[in-house]
Amino acid sequence: MSIRDLARELYRAQQEVERLEKLLLSALPQEETVIQCELQDARAERQQLQKMINGHKDSSPLPRKF
C-alpha cells in the first residue's frame, strides 16, 4: 500500500474517531457502552495506520560503510 493510500485511510480513521467522540457526548446512557466500544476500535485502527505511515517514512536503507 502506498503512503498516499495510507494517508487517505488515516484521514478517514481520524474523521471516524471525531464523529464517534461527538456522538458520545450526546448519547443516551444505554448507548454509551456501544459507542465507547466502537470508539476504542476506531482509535486502535487510527493508531495502527499512524504507525504504518511512520514506519513507511522511517524505512531508509541502512547506512553503508565504504
Secondary structure, 3 states (H helix, E strand, C coil): CCHHHHHHHHHHHHHHHHHHHHHHHCCCHHHHHHHHHHHHHHHHHHHHHHHHHHHHHHCCCCCCCC
